[in-house]
Amino acid sequence: MAATSQNSAWTADAVSGPDDFAVELSDTQRDAIITAAKRMAARGMTIADLWGRDIALPELRGTMRKVIREVTQESGLVVLKGMPVEELSEEEIALAWHLTTAPLGRLRAQSGWGELMGRVEYVDDGRDWRGYTKTKELNFHTDHADTVALLCVRQGPAGGASRLVSQGALRAIIAEEAPEALALLNRGFPYAWFDEAPPEATGPVSDFNVPVLVEHEGRVQGVYIQSFMLQAAEAMERTLTKDEVEAIDLVRQVANRPGVALEFRMEPGHALIFDNLSMLHARTAFERSDNPTQSRLLYRLWYATQPERPRHPGIAQYETALMRAYKDPSLAG
C-alpha cells in the first residue's frame, strides 16, 4: 500500500489507481482465515453468534492495525486483496469476512430487521429506495456506519464498477467555486425515515438537520443521500429554495467530474474497506444473470469504530437514531 495522501482529501487524478490503496493478504493469513471460518461453520455458527466476541485472528493483527490507521487517519480507503472466496461456501465466506474485519470495531445492524450482514445483490422486492438490491446505477451516497467493509464474492457479466470520492476533496472544490453552497451543505437538511423511523420519531422526517462536507476535529465528514433529503422536503410540504436544490446536486455534479472519483471493478476476493464518515461511494449499473453462479454478490459489513471517533453532533444524532430503528444489538444492554 502506497501512502497516497497525508489526509483524506485526495482525487483520482492524484493517484495512479486502486493499487495505490492495496493491501494483499499472505498465504499464511489466508490459511488462518479458511481454517477458522470452516471450523465455525461446522459448529453451525453465524455472524450473529459472534457479535460482541473477541474473534480477531492473531495472524492478521499487524495488517489490520495498518488498515485501521489508513482508513481512520489517512486516505480513508484500503483495497484488500486475496480473500479466499473460491475455497469457501457462501456461509463460510460470510464468517471469514467478519473474522477478517472484526478489528475494525463493533458490528452494526443494517436494517429494521436487525440484519448484521448485507447481501448486495439483485432482489425483486419492490423496495426501490434500497438501491443496493437493484441493478440500476447508484448515485454517490453514504451508508450508516463509521467504517464499511465490502467484499466481492462474485461479479456479474458486466458493469457494477465501484466509485469512491473523498469528502475532503469535494469540500475543497466547492469551497473555492461555490462557498455559499458549502454553507448550506454544512448547515444540513432534514432526512426522510421511509419505513425505518426510530421509536422517538415525531413524523416521517428527522426533526434536525444532517450536514455533509463539514469539517469536524480535523477531518471532513458528513451524510449524503440525495433522495432522502428531497423526499424529506416533499413530506414536509416544504419547497426547497433554488440555492438549496443546487447545493444538494452540486455534490453529485462535482463527484462525477473526470478525475475526482476513483472508479474500478472489483474482482472476486477483492474488498473495499473505507471511512464512511469521510467518503462517498457509488456504483455503476450492472447486468443481471439468471444463473445463480454468475450473479453479482457482495457481502457488506458495517462497523462502529471502537473507541468512538469524533463525529459532528448532527451526524451522530442521525446515526444513533437509525441504530435504534435498526434494533442494533449494542442497544440491548
Summary of the structure (lengths in Angstrom):
residues: 333
radius of gyration: 19.3
end to end distance: 38.9
largest distance: 58.4
contacts: 1059
relative contact order: 0.21
helix: 37%
strand: 19%
